[in-house]
Amino acid sequence: MRKAPAMHAGLMSLVLASAWLLVAPAQAAQAPQAGTAHPPGAAIASAHQLSTDAGLEILGQGGNAFDAAIAVSSTLSVVEPISSGIGGGGFFLLHDAKSGRDVFVDARETAPAAATPAAYLDKNGELDRDRATNGPWSAGIPGLPAALVHLAERYGKLPLKTSLAPAIRIAREGFPIYPRLEKGYASRREVMERYAGTRAVFLADGSPPKAGEILKQPELAHTLELLAGKGYDGFYRGEVAKKLLAAVKHEGGQWRADELSGYQVREREPLRLKYRGWDIVTAPPPSSGGVALAEILQMLSGWDLSKLDDAHRVHIVAEAMRRAYRDRTLYLGDPDFVKVPLARLTSADYAAGLRATIHPEKATPSDLLSGTPAPLEDDETTHFSIIDAEGNRVAATQTVNLLYGSGMVAPGTGVLLNNEMDDFALRPGTPNAFGVMGFSANAPAPGKRMLSSMTPSFLESKDKVIAVGAPGGSRIITQVLLAILAYDAGLAPQQVAALPRYHHQWMPDAISAEAGALDAATVSALQAMGHKVNAGEASWGNLQTVMWDKAAGTLSGGTDPRNPVGKAAVLAQP
Ligand code: DON
């Protein structure tokens, strides 16, 4: 439902203003003791100004980082339907300051029982890409609503109702559409307009969403209210569940009521690794991110990267990326279903073995490591990072997978379903939308979680505490990796978010680079070593990070300048 923009001109100019960074007023005259002091306030970075502001609002009402995370997450579900939503899933990495405990809340979608590999093959036995990425068969059972309830019940200080209030308000009153929503809609229009429920939200006024107009989602507001009032049952049982089941059935899909009512988040031990004085806490399976980071960083620890010229540094990093992405393909999947050789893949000895295969001057062709070919990707999904004044932290990445997920809104709910099923290896060895493939470890099975690249992470050194993460499909892991290397080189959060990126994922066998990431001499030198370099690719990612500098007693944030509606903010201690 949309209205003329004039009503919300003030809000619109706020939203259309470019990304900004508010640095806390110098607060601590004296450097606090590392590890014991509290941050001098709170910091939030997220991909939309309204979601960052929703988090600040909840902190202002006495909420902690976990309450703020509920507000940020649910508001992103409203204002960034292109990226994530309560019809999707996500990972929430939490640090509870009081107990010192880190926990990884896995709210990844699960496969419905009907989603067998055979269900995704066409009559020639090829992957039916339409089924894998559009409409009801592409959707897994949503996990995000369960995560919001879990965070409120286990970790928050405020009632769920309070923390969901900003999202409900914005869904009902509307927010100004921004260019990324308009462009994304145009690229998914054919699929989205197949579904009556989607048309009711996005074509309410007869024409597709246009930047500057106001998008109102009263049915989504109602669904969020049911979640706020009834908790888990408000989404997974009763009115909303019935409508979701009916919509999936009507469009030819198959979900069972007990698959919704039985959905559970999993609390998992995060993966821990060390790199040059940093303690890194990151995503375990069913994310591939932490394992890949562990492999890459341990391979890289054999070099002092600061001593290498640009070409050799990129060469070594790309070679490490290549090897880790190969293992992602072969070994990783949902640990509740397959035995992931975690200890081996993350061990120093294994990394040393891989390191020994890196030639200092020559690219290793990926097919020497074994494998098959693959295409490219897109950049949606969303990440936010929060540190509060008690020292609690959240790094959360949430998604509906591709632009606007499955394209299908269940009528009467405002819930846009994800298309996360494409993250399974639906057909062994056939690349998915991100060009990554897999085999039996990531084959679909009833109730199984599809492998992810989402890598919400914490970094901690003697002086610094950082939360970081990004969207970008298979390119998430390498964004987090480059962020770790940049923080290690002393960059500040905003510089880290802005840094030009490069990436290698084993297949396709090429280094992808954004404009400005590699200069011409570096590209030539890499080519001379045998690398294929795709320089000047369209930019990707949307990194959001916050940092508490314990030695300086400051907080700061970085929001990705590639996304002009993002916002990093620091709230000084009230
Ligand atoms: O979980 C994953 O790895 C993907 N579903 C994330 C999708 C994503 O980041 C989309 N952006 N390009």
Residues whose N, C-alpha, C, O or C-beta is under 5 A from the ligand:
A	BS01	DON	D378 D379 E380 T381 T399 N401 D423 L451 S452 S453 M454 P471 G472 G473
